[in-house]
Amino acid sequence: MLRAGRDSDAAGFIALISTCWAEYPGCVFDLDGEVPELRALASYFAAQEGALWVAEEAGAVVGMVAVHPLPGTPDWEICRMYVAADQRGTGVAAALLGTAEAHARQAGAEVIRLWSDTRFTRAHRFYAKLGYVRQGPIRVLNDLSNSLEFPFFKPARGVAVHQLDASAAEHVEKPLADILVACVGAGASVSFLPPLNAETARGFWRASLADIALDRKAIWVAWADGALVGTVTLDLATPPNQPHRAEVAKLLVHPAARRRGVGQALMAALEAEALRRGRRLLTLDTRAGDAGEALYRALGWQEAGRIPGFALNADGTPCATVFFYKQIGDA
Ligand SMILES: CC(C)(COP(=O)(O)OP(=O)(O)OC[C@H]1O[C@@H](n2cnc3c(N)ncnc32)[C@H](O)[C@@H]1OP(=O)(O)O)[C@@H](O)C(=O)NCCC(=O)NCCS
C-alpha cells in the first residue's frame, strides 16, 4: 500500500535507508552527522514544497520516494528512492516512482531529474527501464561514503527528443533494444528479420557505441509522456569526398507510440544537428509502401529512385526499396 510519508515514519526510513546502504561496500550511514532530516522527513520535504510517499507492508515501511521542485527552474527532482530487498522486482518501486512523477507532472514539471550513487547499478537499470537517461558529469559529495553520483533525467510530458552521448546511449542500451525488437516484430524493414532476439538487438546498439563515442554516429532518443519510445541515428562516417553528406539510419518508433509526431520530432532534431555540422545533403532508404515512405515524403524528402527486390520481407519475398535525399539549409 502506498501512502503519504509522515514524520512519524522516521524509524522506518532510518531502518530502510541504512539497510540499503549496507548492501554497498563503503557506504556509511551516519544519522546525526549526515542525514538528520530523516527524523522528520515529511516536514523536510514540505518545507521545499515537495512530497514524500511510503510503501507499507504489514505496518512496516518497505519503500519510499520523495520529489521536490528545483528552485529557479521548471524541473523537479526525485530523491530518497529506496525499496527493501525482498520487495524488489514486485512493482513497488515503479509504483512509488510513478506516483512521485505524476505529482511533479501535475505541478507543472518539465523535466524530472535525479542523482544516483555510481555504486547503485541495479537502480540505474531500473531508471533506464522507466525512461531515465544518464547524462552529464558525475558529482562528488565529499561525504563519509565518498559518494560519486550520476545525473539522470527525463522529460516529464509530451513528445521530447534529446541527443545522447556514448555514455548515455550505453545506459539505455536495453530500452533501445526493446524498441528495435518491437519494431521488427511489428514488421519493420530495418536490416533484421523477425523474430529478433533481445541479445542480438542489444549487440546491435552495443556495436554502435564506439562510433558514437568517436563522433562517427550521432544518436537521438524520443519520449512520449515520460516513456522512451523512439530513436534515430545519423551516420557521419562519409568518405573524404562527401564531407557535406550524412546518412539517416534506424528511425524507429515503438508501435504503441506511432502517429503522435515522434518520428517527425526525431527527424527535426536530426536535421538541425546535421545543419549545424554542415551536413547539408542527407540520404536514406526505406521499404516501398512503409509508413517511413509516407513520413519522409511528408517531411519534404525527394525520391531519388527505387530498386526492386532490394531486401527481403519477413516471409522471404523480395521487396522494393526507395532511396530518398534531402538538401537542408540554403544548399
Ligand atoms: C516510420 C515511423 C518512424 C514513423 O513514426 P511516427 O512517430 O509514427 O511518425 P509521426 O507521427 O511523426 O508522423 C509524421 C507524419 O508522417 C506521415 N506518416 C507517418 N506514419 C504514417 C503512416 N503509417 N501512414 C501514412 N502517413 C504516415 C504522416 O504525414 C504523419 O503526419 P500525421 O500523423 O499528422 O498525418 C514509424 O512508423 C516506424 O518506426 N516504423 C518502423 C520502422 C521504420 O520503418 N523506420 C523507417 C526506416 S527507414
The ligand as an SDF file (V2000), in Angstrom:
LIG
                    3D

 48 50  0  0  0  0  0  0  0  0999 V2000
    8.2320    5.4320  -39.8240 C   0  0  0  0  0  0  0  0  0  0  0  0
    7.9930    5.7170  -38.3560 C   0  0  0  0  0  0  0  0  0  0  0  0
    9.3330    6.0280  -37.7250 C   0  0  0  0  0  0  0  0  0  0  0  0
    7.0270    6.9150  -38.2080 C   0  0  0  0  0  0  0  0  0  0  0  0
    6.9700    7.2890  -36.8340 O   0  0  0  0  0  0  0  0  0  0  0  0
    5.7200    8.0920  -36.2260 P   0  0  0  0  0  0  0  0  0  0  0  0
    6.1360    8.6140  -34.9040 O   0  0  0  0  0  0  0  0  0  0  0  0
    4.5060    7.2300  -36.2880 O   0  0  0  0  0  0  0  0  0  0  0  0
    5.5620    9.3070  -37.2710 O   0  0  0  0  0  0  0  0  0  0  0  0
    4.8550   10.7180  -36.9710 P   0  0  0  0  0  0  0  0  0  0  0  0
    3.7190   10.5430  -36.0400 O   0  0  0  0  0  0  0  0  0  0  0  0
    5.8910   11.6970  -36.6210 O   0  0  0  0  0  0  0  0  0  0  0  0
    4.3050   11.0290  -38.4400 O   0  0  0  0  0  0  0  0  0  0  0  0
    4.5400   12.2750  -39.0760 C   0  0  0  0  0  0  0  0  0  0  0  0
    3.8610   12.2680  -40.4270 C   0  0  0  0  0  0  0  0  0  0  0  0
    4.3930   11.2220  -41.2580 O   0  0  0  0  0  0  0  0  0  0  0  0
    3.3320   10.6230  -42.0480 C   0  0  0  0  0  0  0  0  0  0  0  0
    3.1080    9.2460  -41.5900 N   0  0  0  0  0  0  0  0  0  0  0  0
    3.6890    8.6060  -40.5610 C   0  0  0  0  0  0  0  0  0  0  0  0
    3.2320    7.3380  -40.4810 N   0  0  0  0  0  0  0  0  0  0  0  0
    2.3410    7.1880  -41.4690 C   0  0  0  0  0  0  0  0  0  0  0  0
    1.5370    6.1140  -41.8950 C   0  0  0  0  0  0  0  0  0  0  0  0
    1.5460    4.9090  -41.2700 N   0  0  0  0  0  0  0  0  0  0  0  0
    0.7160    6.2890  -42.9610 N   0  0  0  0  0  0  0  0  0  0  0  0
    0.6810    7.4700  -43.5850 C   0  0  0  0  0  0  0  0  0  0  0  0
    1.4060    8.5510  -43.2200 N   0  0  0  0  0  0  0  0  0  0  0  0
    2.2410    8.3940  -42.1720 C   0  0  0  0  0  0  0  0  0  0  0  0
    2.1240   11.4840  -41.7770 C   0  0  0  0  0  0  0  0  0  0  0  0
    2.1480   12.5560  -42.6800 O   0  0  0  0  0  0  0  0  0  0  0  0
    2.3990   11.9540  -40.3600 C   0  0  0  0  0  0  0  0  0  0  0  0
    1.6940   13.1230  -40.0160 O   0  0  0  0  0  0  0  0  0  0  0  0
    0.1600   12.9760  -39.4760 P   0  0  0  0  0  0  0  0  0  0  0  0
    0.1510   11.9200  -38.4020 O   0  0  0  0  0  0  0  0  0  0  0  0
   -0.1180   14.3610  -38.9550 O   0  0  0  0  0  0  0  0  0  0  0  0
   -0.6490   12.5910  -40.6620 O   0  0  0  0  0  0  0  0  0  0  0  0
    7.3440    4.5040  -37.6420 C   0  0  0  0  0  0  0  0  0  0  0  0
    6.1970    4.1070  -38.3840 O   0  0  0  0  0  0  0  0  0  0  0  0
    8.2750    3.3230  -37.5190 C   0  0  0  0  0  0  0  0  0  0  0  0
    9.0420    3.2470  -36.5640 O   0  0  0  0  0  0  0  0  0  0  0  0
    8.1920    2.3580  -38.4570 N   0  0  0  0  0  0  0  0  0  0  0  0
    9.0320    1.1600  -38.3700 C   0  0  0  0  0  0  0  0  0  0  0  0
   10.4950    1.4600  -38.6310 C   0  0  0  0  0  0  0  0  0  0  0  0
   10.7310    2.0330  -39.9940 C   0  0  0  0  0  0  0  0  0  0  0  0
   10.2410    1.5830  -40.9900 O   0  0  0  0  0  0  0  0  0  0  0  0
   11.5690    3.0700  -39.9980 N   0  0  0  0  0  0  0  0  0  0  0  0
   11.9800    3.7230  -41.1950 C   0  0  0  0  0  0  0  0  0  0  0  0
   13.2350    3.1140  -41.6280 C   0  0  0  0  0  0  0  0  0  0  0  0
   13.9420    3.9730  -42.9530 S   0  0  0  0  0  0  0  0  0  0  0  0
  1  2  1  0
  2  3  1  0
  2  4  1  0
  2 36  1  0
  4  5  1  0
  5  6  1  0
  6  7  2  0
  6  8  1  0
  6  9  1  0
  9 10  1  0
 10 11  2  0
 10 12  1  0
 10 13  1  0
 13 14  1  0
 14 15  1  0
 15 16  1  0
 15 30  1  0
 16 17  1  0
 17 18  1  0
 17 28  1  0
 18 19  1  0
 18 27  1  0
 19 20  2  0
 20 21  1  0
 21 22  1  0
 21 27  2  0
 22 23  1  0
 22 24  2  0
 24 25  1  0
 25 26  2  0
 26 27  1  0
 28 29  1  0
 28 30  1  0
 30 31  1  0
 31 32  1  0
 32 33  2  0
 32 34  1  0
 32 35  1  0
 36 37  1  0
 36 38  1  0
 38 39  2  0
 38 40  1  0
 40 41  1  0
 41 42  1  0
 42 43  1  0
 43 44  2  0
 43 45  1  0
 45 46  1  0
 46 47  1  0
 47 48  1  0
M  END
$$$$
